[in-house]
């Protein structure tokens, strides 16, 4: 079979067949009387084998080894090909994401494209100063897609940079709450907490439902962060978590302040006071936790809190009794 017919059968060009021959991958079994290459059926099968292995991403050198080395086993090479393919897909996905974000910024010219690329790279820099500058510049005339800011917020561990990124995100507008809320589904508690912190700083009411969802998070840190954010938004659902924080001594002062802020009307104040009293009367509450709960009653107005302090002023725990008595005096009109 001459080279032209082999090319038609195999779909491999005559030029490529000659290249294979120069590399020693496949050699024609014979020559015609006129000196033309003649390929046997076995030669053609080898060509098809070469093309099959090329379709898997093997280099021509690897193909030659696979076909000619009897001791060669495919397992290690296939595993390496899988790894290389994953890396290539990741790189292509990252490139596609970068292109989409540049396109979303609607650049007017190549100068805008270059500035956008530089800003996106800076947001992923290993240096905190570069990331912080990028965050601040993103709200100063260099538009960055919200998706890029959200991604940066959720992975940022430096507190100063994180604050700058949240500020930039709050000023970016356009779908921020929904995008940040995706971080609440992360298996990493720290990422979920960063999502809550970002939601807390977003303007408007769109973030509030997502913060309510975070109250059910399995991690107490995430729940506490959500509760502290919901208090200023007037969400009474945060009360049980805030009381838990006081009992556990985790940001208890902040939690007590938020409870006081939530107790803006008599019915809510009475419910908050009742929740604090319920925990005070529990058998498993430690003495220091009872002290914190008593102090938290100071910021809750209304008759329920006053009656609770009156009863606690006679508590068996002298520290609790003294604290309650002092707070009760402060509540009485001069």
C-alpha positions in Angstrom: 0.0 0.0 0.0 1.5 3.3 -1.1 1.7 6.3 1.1 -1.1 8.2 -0.7 -3.6 5.3 -0.1 -2.4 5.0 3.6 -3.0 8.7 4.0 -6.5 8.4 2.7 -7.3 5.4 4.8 -5.9 6.7 8.0 -6.6 10.4 7.7 -2.9 11.1 8.5 -1.3 13.3 5.9 1.6 12.0 3.9 3.8 14.8 5.4 3.0 13.5 8.9 3.6 9.9 7.9 7.1 10.9 6.7 7.6 12.7 10.1 6.6 9.5 11.9 9.1 7.7 9.8 11.9 10.2 10.6 11.2 9.7 14.3 11.2 5.9 14.0 7.6 5.6 15.0 6.5 3.7 11.9 8.6 2.5 9.0 7.2 1.2 5.7 7.8 -2.5 5.4 9.1 -2.3 1.9 9.8 -0.3 -1.2 8.3 -0.7 -4.7 10.5 -1.2 -7.7 10.4 2.5 -8.3 11.5 3.2 -4.7 8.1 4.2 -3.3 7.2 3.4 0.3 5.0 0.4 0.7 3.0 -0.1 3.9 1.8 -3.4 5.1 -1.5 -4.0 7.0 0.6 -4.2 10.2 2.1 -0.9 9.4 -1.3 0.7 9.0 -2.5 -0.8 12.3 0.5 0.8 14.0 -0.4 4.1 12.4 -3.9 3.8 13.9 -2.4 2.9 17.3 -0.2 6.0 17.1 -3.3 8.2 16.4 -5.3 6.6 19.2 -2.5 7.3 21.7 -2.2 10.9 20.4 -5.9 11.4 21.1 -5.1 10.7 24.7 -2.6 13.5 24.9 0.6 11.4 24.7 3.6 13.0 23.2 5.2 11.2 20.2 8.1 10.2 22.4 5.8 8.6 24.9 3.9 6.9 22.1 7.1 5.3 20.8 8.0 4.0 24.2 4.5 2.7 24.7 4.5 0.8 21.5 8.1 -0.5 21.5 9.0 -1.1 25.2 7.6 -4.6 26.3 8.1 -3.6 29.9 6.2 -0.4 29.7 2.9 -0.3 31.7 0.3 2.3 31.0 -1.0 2.9 34.6 1.6 5.5 35.6 1.4 7.3 32.3 -2.4 7.4 32.3 -2.4 8.7 35.9 0.1 11.4 34.8 -2.1 12.3 31.8 -5.1 12.6 34.1 -3.2 15.0 36.3 -2.0 17.0 33.4 -5.5 17.2 32.0 -6.9 18.4 35.3 -4.2 21.1 35.4 -4.9 22.2 31.8 -8.7 22.4 32.5 -8.1 24.4 35.6 -5.8 26.8 33.7 -8.3 27.1 30.9 -11.2 27.7 33.3 -9.2 30.4 35.1 -8.5 32.0 31.7 -12.2 31.9 30.8 -13.1 33.4 34.1 -10.6 36.2 33.6 -11.8 36.9 30.1 -15.5 37.1 31.2 -14.6 39.5 34.0 -12.7 41.7 31.7 -15.6 41.7 29.3 -18.0 42.5 32.1 -16.0 45.6 32.8 -16.9 46.8 29.3 -13.4 48.1 28.4 -13.3 51.0 26.0 -9.9 50.2 24.7 -6.8 48.0 25.2 -5.6 50.3 27.9 -8.7 49.5 29.9 -8.1 45.8 29.3 -4.5 46.0 30.5 -5.5 47.9 33.6 -8.2 45.4 34.3 -5.8 42.4 33.9 -3.4 44.1 36.3 -6.1 44.7 38.8 -7.3 41.1 38.7 -3.8 39.8 39.1 -3.2 42.2 42.1 -6.3 40.7 43.8 -4.6 37.3 43.7 -1.1 38.6 44.6 0.8 36.8 47.4 1.5 40.3 49.0 -1.2 41.7 51.2 -0.2 45.3 50.3 -0.9 44.6 46.6 -4.3 43.0 47.4 -5.2 46.0 49.6 -4.3 48.5 46.9 -6.3 46.6 44.4 -9.3 46.5 46.6 -9.2 50.2 47.2 -8.5 51.1 43.6 -11.5 49.0 42.5 -13.8 51.5 44.0 -11.9 54.5 42.6 -12.5 54.5 38.9 -11.2 51.0 38.1 -14.3 48.9 37.9 -13.9 45.2 38.9 -16.7 42.7 38.4 -18.5 41.8 41.6 -17.6 38.1 41.1 -13.9 38.9 41.4 -14.4 40.9 44.6 -16.6 38.2 46.1 -14.0 35.5 45.3 -11.3 37.7 46.9 -13.4 38.4 50.0 -14.1 34.7 50.6 -10.5 33.7 50.4 -8.8 36.6 52.2 -7.2 35.9 55.5 -5.5 39.2 56.3 -7.9 41.3 58.4 -6.8 44.6 56.9 -7.1 43.5 53.3 -10.4 41.7 54.1 -11.8 45.0 55.5 -10.8 46.9 52.3 -12.3 44.2 50.1 -15.6 44.2 52.0 -15.7 48.0 51.7 -15.1 47.7 47.9 -17.8 45.1 47.6 -20.3 47.2 49.5 -19.6 50.0 47.0 -19.7 47.8 43.9 -23.4 47.0 43.8 -25.1 44.6 41.5 -25.9 41.1 42.8 -23.5 41.1 45.7 -25.7 39.4 48.4 -26.6 36.4 46.2 -23.0 35.9 45.2 -21.6 36.2 48.7 -24.3 33.9 50.0 -22.8 31.1 47.9 -19.9 31.1 50.4 -22.3 30.0 53.1 -22.3 26.6 51.4 -18.6 26.2 51.8 -17.4 23.1 53.8 -14.9 25.4 55.5 -16.2 27.3 58.5 -13.7 30.2 58.1 -15.0 30.8 54.5 -18.6 30.8 55.8 -17.7 33.3 58.5 -16.1 35.6 55.9 -19.2 35.4 53.9 -21.3 36.4 56.9 -18.9 39.3 57.6 -19.3 40.5 54.0 -23.0 40.2 54.0 -23.2 42.2 57.2 -21.5 45.2 55.5 -23.6 45.1 52.3 -26.2 47.9 52.2 -29.9 47.3 51.9 -32.2 44.5 53.0 -31.2 41.9 50.4 -28.5 40.4 52.7 -30.8 39.9 55.7 -32.4 36.6 54.6 -29.0 35.1 54.0 -27.9 36.2 57.4 -30.9 34.5 58.9 -30.0 31.3 57.1 -26.5 31.5 58.7 -28.1 31.3 62.2 -28.6 27.6 61.5 -24.9 27.1 60.7 -23.2 24.2 62.6 -20.3 26.4 63.6 -20.9 28.6 66.6 -18.5 31.3 65.3 -20.5 31.6 62.1 -23.8 31.7 64.0 -22.5 34.4 66.4 -21.2 36.5 63.5 -24.6 36.3 61.8 -26.5 37.2 65.1 -24.3 40.3 65.7 -25.0 41.4 62.1 -28.8 40.8 62.4 -29.2 42.8 65.6 -28.8 46.2 64.0 -31.2 45.0 61.3 -33.9 44.5 63.9 -34.2 40.7 63.5 -35.5 39.1 66.7 -34.5 35.6 65.4 -30.9 36.5 66.5 -31.9 36.6 70.2 -31.3 32.9 71.1 -27.9 32.9 69.5 -27.0 36.2 71.2 -28.0 34.7 74.6 -25.9 31.6 73.8 -22.9 33.9 73.2 -23.3 35.5 76.6 -23.5 32.1 78.3 -20.4 30.9 76.4 -18.5 34.1 77.0 -17.9 34.6 73.3 -18.1 38.2 72.3 -20.5 38.5 75.2 -20.2 42.3 75.6 -21.1 42.8 71.9 -23.9 40.3 72.2 -25.4 42.1 75.2 -25.1 45.4 73.4 -27.0 44.0 70.4 -29.7 42.6 72.7 -30.1 46.0 74.2 -30.5 47.5 70.7 -33.1 44.9 69.8 -35.1 45.6 73.0 -36.6 48.8 71.4 -40.2 47.9 72.2 -41.8 46.5 75.3 -42.9 43.1 73.9 -39.5 42.4 72.4 -37.7 43.6 75.6 -39.9 41.3 77.7 -39.1 38.3 75.4 -35.3 39.1 75.6 -35.5 39.4 79.4 -37.4 36.1 79.6 -34.8 34.4 77.5 -32.0 35.6 79.8 -33.9 34.5 82.9 -34.6 31.1 81.5 -30.8 30.6 81.1 -30.1 32.0 84.5 -32.4 29.5 86.2 -30.9 26.5 84.3 -29.1 23.9 86.4 -26.1 23.5 84.1 -25.2 27.2 83.8 -21.8 28.0 85.4 -21.4 30.8 87.9 -19.5 33.1 85.6 -22.1 32.6 82.9 -24.8 33.6 85.4 -22.9 36.7 86.2 -22.7 37.7 82.5 -26.5 37.0 82.1 -27.2 39.2 85.0 -25.1 42.0 83.6 -26.9 41.6 80.2 -30.2 42.3 81.9 -29.0 45.9 82.6 -29.4 46.9 79.0 -32.9 45.5 78.7 -35.7 47.9 79.7 -39.1 46.9 81.0 -40.8 45.3 84.0 -39.7 41.7 83.2 -36.0 42.6 83.5 -36.6 44.7 86.6 -38.4 41.8 88.4 -35.6 39.4 87.4 -33.0 41.8 88.9 -35.1 42.1 92.0 -35.1 38.3 92.5 -31.5 38.0 91.6 -30.5 40.6 94.2 -31.4 37.8 96.7 -29.5 35.1 94.8 -27.4 32.6 96.7 -24.4 33.5 94.6 -23.2 36.6 96.3 -21.5 38.0 93.2 -24.8 37.7 91.2 -26.8 39.2 94.1 -24.4 42.2 94.4 -24.4 42.8 90.7 -28.2 42.5 90.4 -28.7 44.9 93.4 -26.4 47.5 91.9 -28.1 47.3 88.5 -31.4 47.5 90.1 -30.4 50.8 91.8 -29.3 52.2 88.5 -32.8 51.4 87.0 -34.7 53.2 89.8 -35.5 56.8 89.2 -33.6 59.4 91.2 
